[in-house]
């Protein structure tokens, strides 16, 4: 049965609908407007305080102001106020260095370092084929002087000495080295080396026992996927029937590199999802039609972070891999770097990350299927290859676990 309404009622309903739409739209617009006004007001207050302080300092500070350093410090201070431990402000020089590092090609002497307890420089990594490698330097060596000046004698000590390592291709430098030999005796010598352009070797591998491939991934940069593909292909050609992937002390890298590396191992599928402020998005998608079918074990420790943790989760999710070692760092968030005018850049956290079965692991990390600690006297940075299957308890366990995987 058809029901008819009068023209007057119809017009009234239309007017009511229009009024409701207007009220909703008006209230929404008003809220947006008020929000923007509030933000503008807050920003004006911040700028006013900064301007007031700047005026006072410039009128009363007893010395000259380094404008570039001041600007970089202000930007760094802003980022530190976000309470985001992974956020960072890069000066133009720092961003150029970071971009070069991510590219997988470095200009320098080919070693990494940290501060030794006495204030000198300890070499923590040597890039294969680099100037440092060719000069015979080794992990564990202590740099006591740079260009005939004791590290501690520099005006700013360690910081000033290591700043000399950031240089252009061809720059020459003299390093004075202290090395503890196998008998525990200190040896002293010096080397002259020049900065070179070197491809960072982030993937190495060999057959270790009963056709088990041992593959170490030290970082994820733009060169890692091709290096990984080459190493895997070579070891499979040598008869590898199982694999142990060592990601201990791998602090991560760039997501595109992780995607390209996993693409060598896994079949087609969505691997990692990023959950942004307003929506989610798949950020790692593998595309190979066939995946490598072999028993796999992943070695991890407390310095396995970011992309390395995702690698471990992905292989557990998609390839039934087992994980051996100690709980990982727990960096389940993703950062995005935005280049600013003048060459500087800012990196902030933009999303949380999860794989199919990882859940929210930020601050928790990957829990190994087999938790095994290293003996206190074993240092992964210095252990020679011929001692690994004797002293590296985590690797020994990984080999044992490989045989249990069907």
Residue pairs with C-beta under 8 A, 6 or more apart in sequence:
50 74
57 65
58 65
68 91
72 89
72 91
72 344
75 89
75 344
75 346
76 89
78 89
79 87
79 88
79 89
79 346
79 348
80 87
82 348
84 348
84 349
86 331
86 333
86 335
86 347
86 349
87 335
87 346
87 347
87 348
87 349
88 346
88 347
89 344
89 345
89 346
89 347
90 98
90 337
90 344
90 345
90 346
90 347
91 344
92 342
92 343
92 344
93 166
95 337
95 339
95 343
95 344
95 345
96 343
97 166
98 337
98 345
100 106
100 107
101 200
101 221
102 221
102 222
102 253
102 254
103 221
103 222
103 223
104 199
104 200
104 202
104 221
104 222
104 223
104 224
105 197
105 198
105 199
105 200
105 223
106 127
106 197
106 198
106 200
107 167
107 168
107 169
107 195
107 196
107 197
107 198
108 130
108 131
108 165
108 166
108 167
108 195
108 196
108 198
109 130
109 131
109 132
109 165
109 173
109 193
109 195
109 196
110 126
110 127
110 129
110 130
110 131
110 132
110 133
110 196
110 198
111 123
111 124
111 125
111 126
111 127
111 130
111 132
111 137
112 123
112 124
112 125
113 121
113 122
113 123
113 124
113 143
113 162
113 165
114 121
114 122
114 124
115 121
115 122
115 158
116 122
116 142
119 151
119 152
119 157
119 158
120 142
120 143
120 144
120 151
120 152
120 158
120 178
121 142
121 143
121 146
121 151
121 158
121 161
121 162
122 140
122 141
122 142
122 143
123 132
123 137
123 138
123 139
123 140
123 141
123 142
123 143
124 139
124 381
125 139
125 218
125 381
126 132
126 133
126 137
126 138
126 139
127 133
127 198
127 200
127 201
128 201
128 204
129 198
129 199
129 201
130 196
130 198
131 193
131 194
131 195
131 196
131 198
132 193
134 193
135 191
135 193
136 191
137 175
137 177
137 191
138 179
139 381
139 382
140 179
140 180
140 381
140 382
141 177
141 178
141 179
142 177
142 178
142 179
143 151
143 161
143 175
143 176
143 177
144 150
144 151
144 176
144 177
144 178
144 188
145 151
145 175
145 176
146 154
146 161
146 164
146 173
146 174
146 175
146 176
147 164
147 173
147 174
148 174
148 176
149 161
151 157
151 158
151 161
152 158
154 160
154 161
164 173
165 173
167 173
167 195
168 195
169 195
169 196
169 197
170 194
170 195
171 194
171 195
172 192
172 193
172 194
172 195
173 192
173 193
173 194
173 195
174 190
174 191
174 192
175 190
175 191
175 193
176 188
176 189
176 190
177 188
177 189
177 190
177 191
178 186
178 187
178 188
179 186
179 187
179 188
179 189
180 186
180 187
181 187
199 223
200 219
200 221
200 223
201 218
201 227
202 217
202 218
202 219
202 220
202 221
202 223
202 224
202 227
203 215
203 216
203 217
203 218
203 224
203 227
203 228
203 230
203 231
204 215
204 216
204 218
204 231
205 213
205 214
205 215
205 216
205 231
205 232
205 234
205 235
206 213
206 214
206 235
206 385
207 213
207 214
207 235
207 238
207 239
207 240
208 214
208 244
208 388
208 389
208 399
209 389
209 399
211 239
211 240
211 241
211 242
212 240
212 241
212 242
212 243
212 244
212 399
212 402
213 232
213 235
213 236
213 240
213 242
213 243
213 244
214 243
214 244
214 246
214 395
215 228
215 231
215 232
215 235
215 243
215 244
215 245
215 246
216 245
216 246
217 224
217 228
217 245
217 246
217 247
217 250
217 261
217 308
217 311
218 249
218 250
219 250
219 251
219 252
219 253
220 250
220 252
220 253
220 254
220 257
220 258
220 261
220 307
220 308
221 253
221 254
221 257
222 254
222 256
222 257
224 253
224 257
224 260
224 261
225 257
225 260
225 261
225 263
225 264
226 260
228 260
228 261
228 264
229 264
232 243
232 264
232 265
232 292
235 243
236 292
240 294
241 294
241 295
242 294
242 295
242 296
242 297
242 402
242 405
243 294
243 295
243 296
243 297
244 296
244 297
244 298
244 299
244 395
244 398
244 399
244 402
245 296
245 297
245 298
245 299
245 311
245 315
245 321
246 299
246 395
247 298
247 299
247 300
247 304
247 308
247 311
247 312
248 299
248 300
248 301
248 303
248 304
248 325
248 380
248 394
249 301
249 303
249 304
249 380
249 381
250 303
250 304
250 305
250 307
250 308
251 303
251 304
251 305
251 306
251 308
251 329
252 305
252 306
252 307
252 308
252 309
252 331
253 306
253 307
254 307
255 272
255 283
255 284
255 307
255 334
257 307
258 272
258 284
258 307
258 310
258 311
259 271
259 283
259 284
259 285
259 286
261 311
262 271
262 284
262 286
262 311
262 314
263 286
263 287
263 288
264 288
264 292
265 291
265 292
265 296
265 315
265 319
266 286
266 288
266 291
266 314
266 315
266 318
266 319
267 286
267 288
267 289
267 290
267 291
267 318
268 286
268 287
268 288
268 289
269 285
269 286
269 318
270 282
270 284
270 285
271 282
271 284
271 285
271 286
271 310
271 314
271 317
271 318
271 355
271 356
272 282
272 283
272 284
272 310
272 314
272 353
272 354
272 355
273 280
273 281
273 282
273 283
273 353
273 354
273 355
274 280
274 281
274 282
274 283
274 334
274 350
274 351
274 352
274 353
275 351
275 352
275 353
275 354
276 350
276 351
277 350
277 351
281 351
283 334
283 353
284 310
284 314
291 318
291 319
292 319
295 402
295 403
295 405
295 406
296 315
296 319
296 320
296 321
296 322
296 405
297 321
297 322
297 323
297 324
297 398
297 399
297 401
297 402
297 405
298 311
298 312
298 315
298 316
298 321
298 322
298 323
298 324
299 323
299 324
299 325
299 394
299 395
299 398
300 308
300 309
300 312
300 323
300 324
300 325
300 326
300 327
300 328
300 366
300 368
301 325
301 326
301 328
301 374
301 380
301 394
302 326
302 327
302 328
302 329
302 365
303 329
304 312
304 325
304 328
304 329
304 365
304 366
305 328
305 329
305 330
305 331
306 329
306 331
308 328
309 328
309 329
309 330
309 331
309 332
309 361
309 365
309 366
310 353
310 355
312 321
312 323
312 328
312 366
313 355
313 357
313 358
313 361
313 366
314 355
315 321
316 322
316 323
316 357
316 369
317 355
317 356
317 357
317 358
318 356
320 405
321 405
322 369
322 370
322 401
322 404
322 405
323 366
323 367
323 368
323 369
323 370
324 368
324 369
324 370
324 372
324 394
324 397
324 398
324 401
325 368
325 371
325 372
325 394
326 368
326 371
326 372
326 373
327 364
327 365
327 366
327 367
327 368
327 371
328 365
328 366
329 365
330 361
330 362
330 363
330 364
330 365
331 362
332 352
332 353
332 354
332 358
332 360
332 361
332 362
332 363
332 364
333 349
333 351
333 352
333 353
333 362
334 349
334 350
334 351
334 352
334 353
335 347
335 348
335 349
335 350
336 347
336 348
336 350
337 345
337 346
337 347
338 345
338 346
338 347
338 348
339 345
340 346
352 360
352 362
353 362
354 360
354 361
358 366
369 401
370 397
370 401
372 393
372 394
372 397
373 393
373 394
374 380
374 392
374 393
374 394
375 391
375 393
378 391
378 392
378 393
380 392
383 391
383 392
388 395
389 395
389 396
389 399
